[in-house]
Amino acid sequence: MKHRIVNVTEFKAKCLSLLDDIGQNGGRITVTKRGKPLATVGPPKQPKFKSPEGSWAGRIEIADDLESWDSSHLWDALRKTGEDI
């Protein structure tokens, strides 16, 4: 849908169908009253996608050897019965 110009009476009568048309096909509608622009109706602006890549750079520190780090002492399910913390 392109940019359309409708008068306020037509917009009032066809408001829901015009909004559905904007939602499906895009475009804008300028509503006029006595030939003067009153309002412009269009789809909302979509936020630009921002990649999360690099967002934690310089904020956290990762240990050098994560594979050999033993955290079994932190988990109850892995603890042997009778073993204290």
C-alpha positions as CSV (number, residue, x, y, z in Angstrom):
1,M,0.0,0.0,0.0
2,K,1.3,3.5,-0.8
3,H,0.7,6.7,0.9
4,R,-3.0,7.5,0.9
5,I,-4.9,10.7,1.6
6,V,-8.4,10.3,3.1
7,N,-10.7,12.9,4.6
8,V,-11.7,12.6,8.2
9,T,-15.3,11.4,7.4
10,E,-14.0,8.5,5.3
11,F,-11.4,7.7,7.9
12,K,-14.1,7.6,10.6
13,A,-16.2,5.3,8.5
14,K,-13.4,2.9,7.5
15,C,-11.0,3.2,10.4
16,L,-10.7,-0.5,11.3
17,S,-10.3,-1.7,7.7
18,L,-7.7,1.1,6.9
19,L,-5.7,0.1,10.0
20,D,-5.9,-3.6,9.0
21,D,-4.6,-2.6,5.6
22,I,-1.7,-0.8,7.0
23,G,-0.9,-3.7,9.3
24,Q,-0.8,-6.2,6.3
25,N,0.6,-4.1,3.5
26,G,2.4,-1.2,5.2
27,G,2.2,2.4,4.0
28,R,0.8,5.5,5.5
29,I,-2.5,7.4,5.6
30,T,-2.8,11.1,5.9
31,V,-6.1,12.2,7.4
32,T,-7.3,15.6,6.2
33,K,-10.0,17.9,7.4
34,R,-11.3,20.5,4.8
35,G,-8.2,19.7,2.7
36,K,-5.6,20.4,5.4
37,P,-3.6,17.5,6.9
38,L,-4.8,16.6,10.4
39,A,-2.8,13.4,11.2
40,T,-0.6,10.7,9.6
41,V,-1.2,7.1,10.5
42,G,1.4,4.4,9.8
43,P,2.9,1.2,11.1
44,P,5.1,1.4,14.2
45,K,8.9,1.6,13.8
46,Q,10.6,-1.7,14.3
47,P,13.6,-1.6,16.6
48,K,16.9,-2.3,14.9
49,F,18.4,-5.7,15.8
50,K,21.4,-5.3,17.9
51,S,23.7,-8.4,18.0
52,P,24.6,-9.5,21.5
53,E,28.1,-10.4,20.3
54,G,30.8,-8.7,22.3
55,S,28.4,-7.2,24.8
56,W,30.2,-8.9,27.7
57,A,33.7,-8.0,26.4
58,G,35.8,-6.5,29.2
59,R,33.1,-7.0,31.8
60,I,33.7,-10.6,32.9
61,E,36.8,-12.8,33.3
62,I,36.7,-16.4,32.3
63,A,39.0,-18.9,34.0
64,D,41.7,-20.4,31.8
65,D,40.9,-24.0,32.4
66,L,37.1,-24.5,32.7
67,E,37.2,-28.2,31.9
68,S,39.2,-29.4,34.9
69,W,37.5,-27.2,37.4
70,D,35.7,-29.4,39.9
71,S,32.4,-28.1,41.3
72,S,31.1,-31.4,42.6
73,H,31.5,-30.2,46.2
74,L,28.8,-27.6,45.6
75,W,26.1,-30.0,44.6
76,D,24.1,-32.0,47.1
77,A,23.2,-34.7,44.6
78,L,26.8,-35.5,44.0
79,R,27.8,-35.5,47.6
80,K,28.3,-38.9,49.3
81,T,25.9,-39.5,52.2
82,G,27.3,-38.4,55.6
83,E,29.9,-36.1,54.0
84,D,30.0,-32.6,55.5
85,I,30.2,-29.4,53.6
